[in-house]
Amino acid sequence: MSRIISILEEMASDATLVNKANIESLLINADLNDVQKEAISSKDIELLAESLTNFTKIESVFIIPAEEDDQEQENEEDKEAKSALDITITA
């Protein structure tokens, strides 16, 4: 994806890349696949976006709390337990 962004940045910053011949000349040496080159050349944003959808699909993520969070939660649970114990003893 960074290669595509680099090409698009170059096209945006280089005033000579306004005609199709110059764009195709740039794309000949670009390290992009044929679909991406065609999408850029034909200004087909949807095709370009589809060419980027071959990323690995993330199906699940494990969230592990930081140790600080565990310690804070344990301290709160300890305080609650002590409060309950105090109430039981004083009653």
C-alpha positions in Angstrom: 0.0 0.0 0.0 2.9 2.4 0.7 4.0 1.9 -2.9 0.6 3.1 -4.1 0.7 6.1 -1.8 4.2 7.0 -3.0 3.0 6.9 -6.6 -0.1 9.0 -5.9 2.0 11.5 -3.9 4.4 11.8 -6.9 1.5 12.3 -9.3 0.1 15.0 -7.0 3.4 16.9 -6.7 4.7 16.6 -10.3 2.9 19.0 -12.7 4.1 17.0 -15.7 2.0 14.0 -14.7 -1.3 15.5 -15.9 -1.5 13.7 -19.2 -2.0 9.9 -19.7 1.3 9.4 -21.5 3.3 10.7 -18.7 1.3 8.8 -16.1 1.8 5.5 -18.0 5.5 6.3 -18.3 5.6 6.6 -14.5 3.6 3.4 -14.0 5.9 1.3 -16.3 8.7 1.4 -13.7 6.4 1.5 -10.6 6.5 -1.5 -8.3 2.7 -2.2 -8.6 0.7 -5.1 -9.9 -1.1 -4.8 -13.3 -4.5 -4.2 -11.7 -3.2 -1.3 -9.6 -1.4 0.2 -12.6 -4.6 -0.1 -14.7 -6.7 1.4 -11.9 -4.4 4.4 -11.6 -4.1 4.9 -15.3 -7.9 4.8 -15.8 -8.5 6.8 -12.6 -10.7 3.9 -11.3 -10.7 4.5 -7.6 -13.0 1.5 -6.9 -10.7 -0.9 -8.7 -7.7 0.5 -6.9 -9.5 0.0 -3.5 -10.4 -3.5 -4.5 -6.8 -4.3 -5.3 -5.9 -3.4 -1.7 -8.4 -5.7 -0.1 -6.0 -8.7 -0.1 -4.8 -7.9 3.4 -4.9 -10.6 6.1 -8.3 -10.7 7.7 -8.2 -10.3 11.5 -11.0 -12.5 12.9 -10.3 -12.2 16.6 -8.2 -10.2 19.0 -7.2 -11.1 22.6 -7.2 -8.2 25.0 -4.9 -8.7 27.9 -5.3 -6.0 30.6 -2.1 -4.3 31.8 -0.7 -5.4 35.2 -1.7 -2.0 36.7 -5.3 -2.6 35.9 -5.2 -6.0 37.5 -3.6 -4.6 40.7 -6.1 -1.7 40.9 -9.0 -4.1 40.5 -7.6 -6.4 43.2 -7.1 -3.4 45.5 -10.7 -2.4 45.0 -11.9 -5.9 45.7 -9.8 -6.1 48.8 -11.2 -2.8 50.1 -14.8 -4.0 49.4 -14.0 -7.3 51.2 -12.6 -5.4 54.2 -15.6 -3.1 54.3 -17.9 -6.1 54.3 -15.8 -7.6 57.1 -16.0 -4.4 59.1 -19.7 -4.3 58.8 -20.0 -7.9 59.9 -17.7 -7.4 62.9 -19.4 -4.2 64.1 -22.9 -5.5 63.8 
